[in-house]
Amino acid sequence: MKTSLAAVPYFWSKEQYSQFYSEVAQTDIDSVYLGETVCSKRRSMKLNDWLETAEKLVDAGKQVVFSSMTLLESESEIKYLKSLISKTDGLFEANDMSSVQLAHQANRPFASGNAINIYNEYTLQKLHKLGMTRWNVPVELGKDDISPLISPAKQLGIEIEYQVFGRMPLAYSARCFTARHHKLPKDNCQFKCSEDIEGILVNTREGDSFAQINGIQTQSAKVSNLLKHWQNLHQTGVDIARIVPVAPDSTIEVINSLTDAIKHNQAKPSYADNTREYCNGYWFQLAGLELIEAS
């Protein structure tokens, strides 16, 4: 089973990105996704910075996949996307249908991000004809949901990627919830999301964790954690275990724990962090916030 690291969904400084990816290069992760996927106003990393980071990761033996934005709202964002596609090569992660169209026009093989809704064989075949070679399964689909699509995907040569760790992306909006939280307009957000390395937790009035706001993105408050079930995913037909970054240090620990477990065929990775709440219900066809422990 292979492993992948999704693009960082939060707004970090250039120094934080540089240190993080230097450490990632020293791990055994197979694929690394790079780029801004949430908000185009986050510009601590320019395209050339991403290209330099990619070069270092490739030199370390990693497959680098550049990722598109998930919600495109302006001509400038389309222009950047076109530049990203023209100046990079290899597999590309398309997180919306505009990205699919541009990747297809450029004859670029692409991975469909989990914001692209693929729920049946017809859609799988349609996107494969457009160039899709990797399917990042939507987080709400469980083991039984994807079971009918495993064989068709294998026949088409499509890799199946499933999130095994990280907060789940639930929704995107034209509004910036972080700016709203700080009583600021979106056009004058003062880059407040840079102050929160993992976003802002939102609780219910009863004090229960509800969601994590991250600019225009809403995430699950609980961290999806299927690390102890990686063998079950692999047996089901999942090819790639996807890790979505949280804080830098914790993410490196997760990568090392999972890759070591896979390398030595250990059922239960050593990673343990009780400072976060975890869930994994979707995989087991339950409410997403449920947690099923490994037997």
Buried (B, 14 or more C-beta within 10 A) or exposed (E): BBBBBBBBBBBBEEEBBBEBBEBBBEBBBBBBBBBBBBBBBBEBBEBEBBBBBBEBBBEBEBBBBBBBBBBBEEEEBBEBBEEBBEEBEEBBBBBBBBBBEBBBEBEBBBBBBBBBEBBEBEBBBEBBEBBBBBBBBBBEBBBEBBEEBBEBBEEBEBBBBBBBBBBBBBEBEEEBBBBEBBEBEBEEBEBBBBEBBBBBBBEEEEEEBBBBBBBBBBBBBBBBBBBBBBBBBBEBBBBBBBBBBBBBEBBBBBBBBBBBBBEEEBEBBEBEEEEBBBBBBBBBEBEBBEBBEBE
